[in-house]
């Protein structure tokens, strides 16, 4: 009994911090999402109306919300596999015994992660300028018609995906590299003696041994990519024709640009529900047909 | 707290810092014995220029010290609202006149009419009438105009002359003819640059129409009026006829160089671009460009009344000192100095009668247009409505909506945005109504 009480005392500081800085704001935001808190309510609290689920109802009837969700899902569905593929590929190359100057390449490939989004986005905007950009210059050399990268509603999102993948793949690459280095070399040795090809070694040793790492990276990347904001904010400002407005961008506009905190909170909770569902689904899928034997994560 | 002595990296330095911080905290509670310290927020580049105007003010008022905080334009709106919510607004601030209705709706601003009545410096009749009117919300004056902004035409004289036009256009019909003559989509040459994500151009055309943009005291949109449809039609046609490229300002990148190269013969923009063109175009091209009042359906010179005002916050403890600073900055001589430093155009007619402004041919079109500018609707939601207007207009440019469909859609969105305003107006609290009357 006494030891239990002292355990609570040890937990208390962490619980207080969590409660004050996490639980309380979340509850406040939930309450806010049930009201029409806006500029007028900020001026005089008597202008605040309780609207129940009205904000959610309106959002679900707003075409912009659905198109923002569509853009976000597009970004996640294309961006996450691309980003993880690039990370894994780079990690495999770096981990190969044939690779030379490993520290140099590791640093070079990781460099985009530590750059500032805004500064880099400005450079990418120049690279993808329709008229003077390097991307179109290269296409021109190959005899391909120039592409209106950031001005065509169909091309803007792919350009942003390209930018985001380039910016982020280095981070996961380092995690994969650590995962690869943790695989015991005797497994590969045994496989080689048995005459397994490089592809079979990858398929039957590397992938299964990397699975926990892959799952963790996938979950982190998906939840990170669902929160797409900075890239369109600095590259396209949501345009052209709102084709790069993401859910978080919509929330930012509602909340901080137009000060409709009620409906902005509703956007936040809808996004939370969606991300929660997707994460649960991913964990469930990865557990299917597998014994819960507690593999090291 | 930031003006205490800088702590040295020693224990003594830390103690000094602690005392300084404590002193600053105490000082902010008690009335300062040695005069007033004013906190003045500026937005954008104005903050740098004002630093050079303040020493003279502080010499004339030894009991007042001014602390200037520069806010970047992109963060200013958010910072002002957050400061209001947190009760930490400055004594006075620069405020764009489309943001003024918002802060006035929050009751954050001090009414100024009584001070203006007593003032010997600030003469309302000397100010451009529409610019002054943007500071009057529901009959109460909340700001004094500081500098003005209206969008008009920058054009290439030499290109127009080559195409056989000796004078800039005065009417839309003339303008259309010139745009047609100066555009050649095959060579990627366009009559004009109208970035599709900026609402100021379409808004300027819409303000030239006789009807208001909102009706019933700002309760509903008036975008299905014949006037607005005409403006929208003219705007969208310019893109359909390939007289303007359908690009945003992100892609336009460096419009000044493109203008110099002759990619665009017209550029619809504001006063700060006089300085930009002077510094970015080579000396040999300086005689090739000029400014002209914005062509209208029937005649030139009507545009949007933009700019920034100086406001005092209601919670300020140094309102008299803040007013003295506003009076100082409103003197014609100081405004002329301000123009020399930054190119911001003064809102007073007498400020235009001397200094560099009087004889500047590039500024003349602005002077002409400022007499006829029209204010934007004085509702807090205006900026959002204008944004939505432009988003829908961009859809029309892309051919996804007809003019009628676009006008109806803008109206629908405006009505939705104004729903809360209608409710507040219909349930006006009696004491709110009283606060609004001067």
Interface residues (C-beta under 8 A of the other chain):
Chain A: X36 X38 X39 X40 X42 X43 X44 X46 X47 X49 X125 X126 X129 X130 X131 X132 X148 X150 X151 X153 X235 X236 X237 X239 X240 X241 X242 X256 X257 X258 X259
Chain B: X77 X78 X81 X84 X85 X102 X105 X106 X107 X188 X196 X197 X246 X247 X248 X250 X251 X253 X380 X384 X391 X394 X395 X398 X400 X420 X421 X423 X424 X429 X432
